[in-house]
Amino acid sequence: MNRDLLLSACGPLREALTRARYDIDSIVDLIGADAHAALSRHEPVPARRASRSGGDLGQLIRLFLLDDDCPADGVAAALHPLDLDTAVAAGLVSRDGDTVRAELDLRPLDLGTGNRWALSDLDGSLRPRATADDHVIGVGEASMTLLRGTPTAPAGTVLDVGTGCGIQALRAADYAGTVTVTDINPRALTLTAATAALNGLDFEILEGSWFEPVAGRRFERIVANPPFVVGEAKVTHSYRDSGLDLDGASELMISNAVDHLVPGGTAAMLASWLHVDGEDWRHRVASWLPAHGVDAWIVQRDVADPALYVGTWLRDGGADPRDPATEARANAWLDHLEEAGVDGIGFGFVYLRRTDAPSDILCEDLRHGFEDPLGDEALAYFERLTWLRDHDVLTARFTVRPDTALERVYLPGEDGWSQVVARVHRGGGPQWQHDVDDLAASLLAGMRADGLPLEELLTLLAFANGEDEDELAAAAVPLVHALVRHGLIEPVR
């Protein structure tokens, strides 16, 4: 792959892709939704059959999405005005006589603001290929998870740490004034530069490890899908392995990101952490953050068994589970985790905001399913946290969020369905649930925009139920804080 030739080829290549309508909608129109869905499952036959009479678009589908051997004359026509010899010299495709094969993955994306194109290395899902040490992964599940979980409110400056093929930067270009990307892998930076050029964008591209290329600089937003795989302190594949022991990569990112944020700036990152026997994972992650100057919301989306975790990542790297060498690597990896007392590996989102106040750190499980993007919810969470920091909840009025519902859940007991749990459930966002008792349910029922402040509601509730007012307030205040944090109730402003 020749960087200069690849970048110079992006202009005519963009013309070819635009002319052929190489975009998601046109591809689905040509091959059909079922064939497109099959392709996403790495089943190429339906798409191959449907694209045969698709002209230049069909040729590009077979070349870049199906990884087929294609006739040189058909590829030359589809790539026009990009010269085929130039495409070969740039490393976009290779040629053997009259047969042309893709050497890079080039696919259209819709990240929420219309069509984009992304360049990355081929993953071997449709044709066996070795995974090189400097392999640049394309748009995988983790990339899409972070895309859905990143705030998209306008930001003047955005930093993408460990950019890979530039997917997060590509999305950031839609809401940022300037986008800066870093990566230790020169090949990744070449493909990011080509992705930017292909989409008519301009990124500041810096080579180096972690935050070293931006030492002393601060940004309004940081996004990062770093190489967070938990394992030994060595690098097999740079897109996933950090060279730091166990969860050291996540610790480095989480503990250093806030130093590169402007006041009020936010970070959205994926990370993983150990579950160690006898240690609360929340304490482990919270210990990576300073006692002053950061608000942190850390949500754990999954916990993996070590054996499943190791097997998944070995397959991801192309290892054959039948190979004795793969078994040896698996045993060494599992031995290392066992020696560290690891009984699980947690994974999730880390949201940070730089402040000038004592740190507020909340680590919690969010393992149930929900549909709404989490990024905007993170910004709303920080705004709710600011309100709680600046106000005494006892003197405030509250309303119950319109999509919050009170449910009575009947649980099995000795005499049938007799045990009842009252639960408030938020219908939108992360769909938080909180179990409440009858007094708390009555308190929520009294919350109205034109109603009483919390302390007066508590006075009435204590009198009506024969409760001690101070004890009732001591229980109600933390509950109100939790319900505000999770957006089930809202202060009347």
Backbone torsions as a table, in degrees:
resi	resn	phi	psi	omega
1	MET	NA	119.4	-179.9
2	ASN	-98.6	114.6	-173.9
3	ARG	-58.8	-50.2	-176.1
4	ASP	-63.2	-43.7	-179.8
5	LEU	-67.5	-37.7	179.4
6	LEU	-64.5	-42.8	179.5
7	LEU	-65.9	-39.7	-179.9
8	SER	-70.0	-23.2	179.3
9	ALA	-79.9	-13.8	-172.2
10	CYS	-66.6	-33.7	179.4
11	GLY	-62.9	-58.5	177.9
12	PRO	-64.7	-30.1	176.8
13	LEU	-65.0	-40.7	177.2
14	ARG	-61.2	-39.3	176.7
15	GLU	-61.1	-42.4	-179.1
16	ALA	-65.1	-44.3	-178.4
17	LEU	-66.0	-37.7	179.1
18	THR	-68.2	-45.0	-179.6
19	ARG	-61.8	-42.0	-177.8
20	ALA	-80.3	-4.9	-177.8
21	ARG	59.4	49.8	179.1
22	TYR	-82.8	75.6	-179.9
23	ASP	-138.9	166.0	-174.2
24	ILE	-57.5	-49.5	-175.9
25	ASP	-60.7	-43.9	-178.0
26	SER	-68.5	-35.7	178.6
27	ILE	-65.6	-44.2	178.4
28	VAL	-64.4	-39.5	177.6
29	ASP	-60.5	-37.9	-176.9
30	LEU	-75.2	-50.3	-171.4
31	ILE	-98.1	-14.3	-180.0
32	GLY	92.6	153.5	-176.4
33	ALA	-64.7	-37.2	-178.3
34	ASP	-66.8	-43.7	179.0
35	ALA	-66.6	-36.2	177.8
36	HIS	-65.6	-41.0	177.4
37	ALA	-65.2	-39.0	177.8
38	ALA	-62.7	-39.6	179.2
39	LEU	-62.1	-37.6	178.3
40	SER	-66.1	-19.8	175.3
41	ARG	-94.1	10.4	-179.3
42	HIS	66.2	35.0	174.3
43	GLU	-112.5	98.5	-168.4
44	PRO	-83.9	-18.5	-168.9
45	VAL	-59.0	-49.4	-179.9
46	PRO	-57.4	-42.8	179.7
47	ALA	-68.2	-35.6	179.0
48	ARG	-64.4	-43.4	179.2
49	ARG	-66.7	-42.3	-175.4
50	ALA	-72.5	-23.0	-176.2
51	SER	-91.9	-2.0	-173.9
52	ARG	-59.3	-38.3	-178.0
53	SER	-107.4	31.0	-175.0
54	GLY	-95.8	13.8	178.2
55	GLY	61.9	-144.5	-177.8
56	ASP	-63.6	-37.0	178.1
57	LEU	-63.5	-43.9	177.5
58	GLY	-60.6	-38.3	178.8
59	GLN	-65.1	-41.7	179.5
60	LEU	-67.2	-35.2	176.5
61	ILE	-62.1	-46.7	-179.0
62	ARG	-67.7	-35.2	-178.5
63	LEU	-71.3	-52.6	-169.7
64	PHE	-99.5	-29.2	-177.4
65	LEU	-97.9	-29.9	-179.2
66	LEU	-101.6	-10.3	178.2
67	ASP	58.3	39.5	-178.7
68	ASP	-85.9	158.0	163.9
69	ASP	-76.0	126.9	-172.4
70	CYS	-124.5	152.1	178.4
71	PRO	-68.8	139.0	-175.3
72	ALA	-62.2	-38.6	-178.5
73	ASP	-67.3	-37.6	177.7
74	GLY	-66.7	-40.0	178.5
75	VAL	-67.7	-42.3	179.3
76	ALA	-59.1	-41.5	178.9
77	ALA	-66.9	-40.8	-178.0
78	ALA	-70.1	-31.5	-178.2
79	LEU	-87.1	-9.9	-179.2
80	HIS	-55.5	132.8	15.5
81	PRO	-91.1	9.3	174.3
82	LEU	-76.3	122.9	-179.2
83	ASP	-69.1	137.2	-176.8
84	LEU	-61.4	-41.5	179.0
85	ASP	-62.7	-36.2	177.0
86	THR	-66.8	-40.4	178.4
87	ALA	-62.2	-37.1	177.4
88	VAL	-68.2	-46.4	-178.8
89	ALA	-63.3	-32.9	-179.6
90	ALA	-75.4	-16.7	-178.6
91	GLY	91.3	9.2	178.0
92	LEU	-71.7	-40.4	178.7
93	VAL	-138.0	166.6	172.4
94	SER	-123.5	159.4	-177.0
95	ARG	-134.3	135.4	174.8
96	ASP	-130.3	95.4	-175.5
97	GLY	65.4	-120.6	-179.2
98	ASP	-95.2	12.7	-178.6
99	THR	-114.1	133.5	179.4
100	VAL	-120.4	141.1	179.9
101	ARG	-133.7	142.8	177.2
102	ALA	-68.2	142.0	173.9
103	GLU	-112.5	-9.2	175.4
104	LEU	-132.6	152.8	174.0
105	ASP	-84.3	122.4	178.2
106	LEU	-128.6	110.9	-176.2
107	ARG	-137.3	148.9	176.1
108	PRO	-79.8	150.3	179.6
109	LEU	-138.0	150.3	167.2
110	ASP	-122.0	103.6	-176.2
111	LEU	-91.2	11.2	178.2
112	GLY	115.8	-8.7	-178.0
113	THR	-132.2	29.4	179.8
114	GLY	102.9	-178.9	-171.5
115	ASN	-72.8	137.3	170.1
116	ARG	-134.1	164.3	173.6
117	TRP	-123.0	145.6	179.8
118	ALA	-132.1	139.0	177.1
119	LEU	-108.8	134.9	176.2
120	SER	-153.9	-178.0	176.0
121	ASP	-81.0	149.5	176.2
122	LEU	-67.0	141.1	-171.5
123	ASP	-97.4	-3.7	178.5
124	GLY	79.2	11.5	-178.6
125	SER	-74.0	-25.5	-178.7
126	LEU	-111.9	-18.1	177.5
127	ARG	-145.7	129.8	-177.5
128	PRO	-56.3	127.3	177.8
129	ARG	-144.3	140.0	175.4
130	ALA	-71.2	145.1	177.6
131	THR	-93.5	109.9	-177.1
132	ALA	-71.7	160.6	178.8
133	ASP	-59.4	-34.2	-178.2
134	ASP	-101.4	24.1	179.5
135	HIS	-53.6	135.8	178.4
136	VAL	-108.2	108.8	-175.1
137	ILE	-72.1	149.8	179.0
138	GLY	-89.1	-146.1	-176.5
139	VAL	-84.3	95.3	-179.7
140	GLY	-99.7	-173.8	-177.9
141	GLU	-62.6	-41.3	179.7
142	ALA	-64.7	-40.2	178.5
143	SER	-60.0	-45.4	-179.5
144	MET	-68.6	-34.7	176.7
145	THR	-60.6	-45.6	179.4
146	LEU	-68.5	-38.4	177.2
147	LEU	-57.7	-43.9	179.8
148	ARG	-71.1	-22.7	-176.2
149	GLY	-101.7	6.7	-178.4
150	THR	-98.7	132.1	175.9
151	PRO	-60.3	143.6	-179.2
152	THR	-117.1	13.8	173.9
153	ALA	-63.2	146.5	-177.2
154	PRO	-53.8	139.9	177.3
155	ALA	-141.0	137.4	-177.9
156	GLY	-68.5	-44.5	-177.3
157	THR	-130.7	133.1	179.8
158	VAL	-128.2	135.9	176.0
159	LEU	-114.5	127.3	176.0
160	ASP	-109.9	108.2	-176.8
161	VAL	-91.7	127.1	-177.1
162	GLY	67.9	59.4	-166.6
163	THR	-68.4	-24.3	-176.9
164	GLY	64.6	-124.4	179.1
165	CYS	-89.9	3.7	171.8
166	GLY	93.6	18.8	-176.6
167	ILE	-63.8	-46.2	-179.2
168	GLN	-65.3	-37.7	178.1
169	ALA	-65.9	-37.4	178.4
170	LEU	-59.7	-43.0	177.5
171	ARG	-70.7	-38.7	-179.0
172	ALA	-62.9	-29.1	179.8
173	ALA	-59.6	-22.1	-179.5
174	ASP	-77.2	-20.1	-177.4
175	TYR	-127.8	-1.7	-175.5
176	ALA	-106.4	153.0	171.4
177	GLY	-74.1	-50.2	176.0
178	THR	-134.1	148.7	-179.5
179	VAL	-123.7	125.8	176.3
180	THR	-113.2	133.9	179.7
181	VAL	-124.6	147.1	175.3
182	THR	-131.0	153.2	172.6
183	ASP	-166.2	149.0	178.4
184	ILE	-84.9	-14.1	-175.1
185	ASN	-96.3	111.0	-179.7
186	PRO	-58.1	-34.4	179.3
187	ARG	-63.9	-39.8	177.7
188	ALA	-61.4	-41.9	-179.2
189	LEU	-67.7	-34.4	176.1
190	THR	-63.8	-45.1	-179.4
191	LEU	-70.1	-33.0	174.8
192	THR	-65.2	-42.9	178.1
193	ALA	-62.1	-39.4	178.9
194	ALA	-69.3	-40.0	176.7
195	THR	-60.0	-43.9	178.4
196	ALA	-61.6	-47.6	-178.6
197	ALA	-63.3	-39.5	-179.1
198	LEU	-62.3	-29.3	-179.5
199	ASN	-101.1	9.6	178.8
200	GLY	68.2	31.8	-177.6
201	LEU	-113.9	165.7	-178.9
202	ASP	-133.0	111.8	176.5
203	PHE	-106.2	149.5	166.5
204	GLU	-82.5	118.5	-171.1
205	ILE	-115.2	119.7	-174.0
206	LEU	-127.3	130.6	178.8
207	GLU	-92.6	136.3	176.8
208	GLY	155.5	173.6	-173.9
209	SER	-90.2	130.4	174.1
210	TRP	51.6	-122.0	-177.4
211	PHE	-95.4	3.2	-176.0
212	GLU	-57.6	-39.9	-178.7
213	PRO	-67.5	-15.6	-179.0
214	VAL	-120.0	30.7	180.0
215	ALA	-55.8	131.5	178.5
216	GLY	83.2	-4.2	-178.8
217	ARG	-103.1	154.6	179.1
218	ARG	-130.7	151.8	-174.3
219	PHE	-133.5	159.6	178.2
220	GLU	-77.7	-28.0	177.2
221	ARG	-147.1	141.9	174.3
222	ILE	-120.9	133.6	171.6
223	VAL	-123.0	146.2	-178.9
224	ALA	-158.5	129.1	168.2
225	ASN	-117.4	75.4	-169.2
226	PRO	-77.7	171.1	175.2
227	PRO	-74.7	85.2	-168.9
228	PHE	-100.2	12.8	-177.8
229	VAL	-62.3	131.7	-178.3
230	VAL	-85.2	118.8	-178.8
231	GLY	-171.2	-151.9	180.0
232	GLU	-78.9	162.6	-176.8
233	ALA	-81.6	65.4	176.6
234	LYS	-151.8	160.1	-176.7
235	VAL	-112.5	116.8	172.0
236	THR	-99.0	-44.8	176.0
237	HIS	-132.4	122.5	-171.3
238	SER	-66.8	-22.4	-178.1
239	TYR	-73.8	-16.0	-177.2
240	ARG	-126.9	-25.8	-174.8
241	ASP	-102.0	131.4	-175.8
242	SER	-94.8	-20.0	-171.7
243	GLY	84.8	-1.4	176.9
244	LEU	-102.2	147.5	-174.1
245	ASP	-72.7	138.7	173.4
246	LEU	52.9	-122.8	-179.2
247	ASP	-96.3	28.9	-179.1
248	GLY	-61.7	-32.6	179.7
249	ALA	-65.6	-43.8	178.4
250	SER	-65.8	-40.3	177.2
251	GLU	-60.2	-43.4	179.9
252	LEU	-61.6	-47.5	-178.0
253	MET	-63.8	-48.3	-175.5
254	ILE	-66.2	-40.0	-175.9
255	SER	-77.2	-20.9	-176.1
256	ASN	-105.6	-19.5	-173.1
257	ALA	-59.9	-40.9	-174.5
258	VAL	-63.0	-27.2	178.8
259	ASP	-67.6	-14.7	-178.5
260	HIS	-111.5	20.0	175.1
261	LEU	-109.9	141.5	170.7
262	VAL	-71.0	161.7	174.8
263	PRO	-54.6	127.9	-176.1
264	GLY	85.4	-8.0	179.3
265	GLY	-70.9	155.0	-175.2
266	THR	-125.8	155.6	175.6
267	ALA	-126.5	143.8	174.8
268	ALA	-131.0	118.3	-173.6
269	MET	-139.8	155.1	165.6
270	LEU	-95.2	146.7	-179.6
271	ALA	-155.4	166.5	174.6
272	SER	-136.6	157.2	-176.1
273	TRP	-150.5	157.4	-178.2
274	LEU	-80.4	145.3	162.6
275	HIS	-105.3	110.4	-176.0
276	VAL	-109.0	137.6	-179.0
277	ASP	-55.8	125.3	178.6
278	GLY	86.3	2.9	-178.7
279	GLU	-127.0	134.1	176.6
280	ASP	-77.7	123.6	-177.9
281	TRP	-58.8	-30.6	-179.0
282	ARG	-66.2	-39.8	177.0
283	HIS	-65.8	-37.5	179.9
284	ARG	-61.0	-50.4	-177.1
285	VAL	-69.7	-41.1	179.8
286	ALA	-61.1	-30.5	-178.7
287	SER	-67.9	-14.3	179.3
288	TRP	-80.6	-7.6	-175.2
289	LEU	-109.7	151.9	-178.8
290	PRO	-72.8	161.8	-179.5
291	ALA	-78.2	-11.3	-177.9
292	HIS	-139.7	139.7	167.8
293	GLY	99.8	9.5	-179.4
294	VAL	-148.3	135.8	164.7
295	ASP	-98.0	133.5	-177.6
296	ALA	-132.6	131.6	172.7
297	TRP	-123.6	112.7	-174.2
298	ILE	-119.4	118.4	-174.1
299	VAL	-118.0	122.1	-179.8
300	GLN	-88.5	119.5	-176.6
301	ARG	-96.0	-20.5	-177.8
302	ASP	-163.5	157.0	173.0
303	VAL	-132.5	126.6	-175.9
304	ALA	-106.6	141.1	170.3
305	ASP	-66.2	139.1	-176.9
306	PRO	-54.2	-42.4	-178.3
307	ALA	-65.1	-43.2	177.5
308	LEU	-64.5	-40.2	-179.7
309	TYR	-60.5	-50.0	-178.7
310	VAL	-64.1	-44.1	179.9
311	GLY	-62.0	-39.7	180.0
312	THR	-63.0	-45.6	-176.7
313	TRP	-74.8	-28.8	173.9
314	LEU	-66.7	-42.8	176.3
315	ARG	-64.4	-37.3	178.6
316	ASP	-58.7	-35.9	179.4
317	GLY	-84.0	6.5	176.7
318	GLY	85.9	11.4	-178.9
319	ALA	-74.3	139.9	178.3
320	ASP	-87.9	116.3	-177.6
321	PRO	-62.4	-15.7	178.7
322	ARG	-84.2	-11.3	-176.8
323	ASP	-79.9	128.4	177.8
324	PRO	-56.5	-31.2	178.4
325	ALA	-65.9	-36.0	177.0
326	THR	-66.0	-41.4	177.4
327	GLU	-61.6	-40.1	178.9
328	ALA	-64.1	-41.0	178.4
329	ARG	-65.1	-41.9	179.7
330	ALA	-61.9	-44.2	-180.0
331	ASN	-64.0	-41.8	178.9
332	ALA	-63.3	-41.3	-179.7
333	TRP	-64.5	-48.2	-179.1
334	LEU	-66.5	-36.1	176.1
335	ASP	-60.3	-42.3	-178.9
336	HIS	-63.7	-42.9	178.1
337	LEU	-66.5	-39.4	-179.8
338	GLU	-65.0	-39.9	179.0
339	GLU	-63.2	-28.9	178.9
340	ALA	-87.6	2.6	178.8
341	GLY	74.8	23.8	-175.7
342	VAL	-79.6	125.2	174.0
343	ASP	-116.0	5.9	176.3
344	GLY	-177.2	159.2	176.7
345	ILE	-124.8	117.4	178.4
346	GLY	-86.6	154.7	-177.8
347	PHE	-144.9	141.1	177.0
348	GLY	177.3	-162.1	-177.9
349	PHE	-98.4	146.5	171.9
350	VAL	-124.7	119.4	176.9
351	TYR	-115.0	128.6	-179.0
352	LEU	-126.6	149.1	172.2
353	ARG	-138.1	132.6	179.1
354	ARG	-80.6	132.9	-179.6
355	THR	-134.6	179.6	172.0
356	ASP	-115.9	27.4	-176.8
357	ALA	-119.4	167.6	171.9
358	PRO	-54.8	143.0	-175.4
359	SER	-64.3	141.8	172.7
360	ASP	-120.1	114.9	-173.5
361	ILE	-123.4	119.9	176.5
362	LEU	-121.6	118.4	175.1
363	CYS	-113.4	127.0	-176.3
364	GLU	-152.0	159.8	177.7
365	ASP	-81.8	138.4	174.5
366	LEU	-141.7	67.9	-171.2
367	ARG	-98.9	-6.9	177.9
368	HIS	-80.5	164.1	-178.9
369	GLY	-80.2	148.2	173.4
370	PHE	-157.7	162.7	-171.6
371	GLU	-104.6	-34.8	-172.7
372	ASP	-69.3	142.7	176.7
373	PRO	-59.3	142.3	-175.1
374	LEU	-87.8	-17.2	-174.6
375	GLY	-62.2	-49.8	179.4
376	ASP	-67.2	-31.0	175.8
377	GLU	-63.2	-35.8	179.2
378	ALA	-63.3	-43.9	177.8
379	LEU	-64.0	-39.9	177.6
380	ALA	-64.0	-38.0	177.3
381	TYR	-59.6	-45.4	179.8
382	PHE	-64.1	-35.9	176.9
383	GLU	-66.4	-40.7	177.1
384	ARG	-64.6	-38.0	178.2
385	LEU	-64.4	-40.6	177.0
386	THR	-59.5	-44.0	179.8
387	TRP	-61.4	-44.3	179.9
388	LEU	-63.3	-36.0	-179.9
389	ARG	-68.0	-31.9	-173.6
390	ASP	-95.6	-4.9	-173.6
391	HIS	-133.1	151.6	171.5
392	ASP	-90.6	114.6	-174.3
393	VAL	-64.2	-24.9	-178.5
394	LEU	-65.6	-29.4	-178.5
395	THR	-95.2	1.6	-175.6
396	ALA	-98.9	156.7	172.0
397	ARG	-100.3	149.0	-178.1
398	PHE	-134.0	154.9	169.8
399	THR	-125.3	153.3	175.4
400	VAL	-82.7	131.6	-179.8
401	ARG	-57.1	140.3	-175.3
402	PRO	-57.3	-29.6	-178.7
403	ASP	-96.6	14.0	175.1
404	THR	-89.5	131.2	-178.3
405	ALA	-122.5	148.4	173.3
406	LEU	-101.2	125.2	-178.9
407	GLU	-118.9	145.2	172.5
408	ARG	-106.6	115.9	-176.5
409	VAL	-105.4	122.6	179.6
410	TYR	-94.9	127.6	-177.8
411	LEU	-111.5	151.0	-178.7
412	PRO	-70.3	137.8	175.6
413	GLY	-131.6	-169.3	-178.1
414	GLU	-63.8	-31.2	-177.3
415	ASP	-107.2	27.6	180.0
416	GLY	100.4	-150.0	-176.9
417	TRP	-81.5	83.9	-173.0
418	SER	-119.5	-27.1	-179.0
419	GLN	-81.6	131.1	-176.1
420	VAL	-118.7	132.7	173.2
421	VAL	-117.6	128.4	173.8
422	ALA	-90.4	132.1	-174.6
423	ARG	-138.3	129.8	172.5
424	VAL	-97.1	136.8	-170.9
425	HIS	-132.5	127.2	176.8
426	ARG	-87.4	126.6	-174.8
427	GLY	-76.8	-25.4	-178.1
428	GLY	-110.8	-176.2	177.8
429	GLY	57.4	-136.2	-179.1
430	PRO	-77.3	0.2	176.0
431	GLN	57.2	50.8	179.0
432	TRP	-63.4	149.8	175.1
433	GLN	-129.9	141.4	175.4
434	HIS	-134.2	128.9	172.3
435	ASP	-76.5	136.6	-179.2
436	VAL	-133.6	156.0	174.2
437	ASP	-91.7	-179.1	-175.8
438	ASP	-65.0	-34.9	178.7
439	LEU	-65.7	-42.6	178.9
440	ALA	-65.0	-39.4	177.6
441	ALA	-62.3	-39.8	177.5
442	SER	-66.4	-38.2	177.9
443	LEU	-61.4	-45.2	179.4
444	LEU	-63.8	-35.3	180.0
445	ALA	-64.0	-25.4	-179.8
446	GLY	-89.1	-1.3	-178.0
447	MET	-83.5	116.6	179.4
448	ARG	-143.0	156.3	-178.9
449	ALA	-60.6	-33.8	-179.7
450	ASP	-102.7	18.5	-175.5
451	GLY	-91.7	-158.9	-175.2
452	LEU	-90.9	155.5	171.2
453	PRO	-62.1	160.1	-176.0
454	LEU	-56.5	-43.8	-176.5
455	GLU	-63.1	-34.0	178.1
456	GLU	-74.5	-36.0	174.3
457	LEU	-61.5	-40.0	179.6
458	LEU	-66.8	-36.8	176.7
459	THR	-60.7	-47.9	179.5
460	LEU	-64.2	-41.6	-178.0
461	LEU	-65.7	-40.9	179.0
462	ALA	-64.8	-43.3	179.8
463	PHE	-63.7	-43.6	-175.4
464	ALA	-69.8	-23.9	-174.5
465	ASN	-115.8	7.2	178.5
466	GLY	65.7	34.1	-178.5
467	GLU	-101.8	154.0	173.4
468	ASP	-74.0	125.8	-173.6
469	GLU	-63.8	-41.1	-178.8
470	ASP	-66.2	-40.5	178.6
471	GLU	-66.9	-37.6	178.6
472	LEU	-65.1	-41.6	179.1
473	ALA	-66.0	-38.1	-180.0
474	ALA	-62.1	-32.4	177.7
475	ALA	-83.7	-33.2	-174.2
476	ALA	-75.4	-37.0	-174.1
477	VAL	-61.1	-49.9	177.8
478	PRO	-64.1	-33.1	176.5
479	LEU	-64.3	-44.2	179.0
480	VAL	-62.4	-42.0	177.1
481	HIS	-58.0	-45.9	-178.6
482	ALA	-65.1	-40.2	-179.3
483	LEU	-69.6	-33.6	175.3
484	VAL	-69.0	-45.8	179.2
485	ARG	-54.9	-41.7	-176.6
486	HIS	-90.0	1.6	172.8
487	GLY	76.1	20.3	176.5
488	LEU	-82.4	-29.9	171.6
489	ILE	-126.8	157.6	-175.5
490	GLU	-132.4	139.9	176.0
491	PRO	-70.4	145.9	173.3
492	VAL	-81.0	114.6	-173.9
493	ARG	-93.4	NA	NA
